[in-house]
């Protein structure tokens, strides 16, 4: 579980850095401020996604512990976060 979270966070960070590198360029101070804002937004999104994914795993563990097979059966039929995808 921790390995999956770490890999997901790393991939999200790498994607954010690739976007940042494409946007970043030499130019005026306004462009530099825009790049800084983009870096802050990307960092906040990566952190929020990591926290959300971690929270899903923690809640699933608690629900499985408390309700047992009832939750396991329900989880097998439904998606976690994005309907039809994950």
PyMOL commands that set and color helices and strands:
alter all, ss='L'
color gray80, all
select helices_A, chain A and resi 2-23+29-67+69-77
alter helices_A, ss='H'
color red, helices_A
deselect
rebuild
show_as cartoon
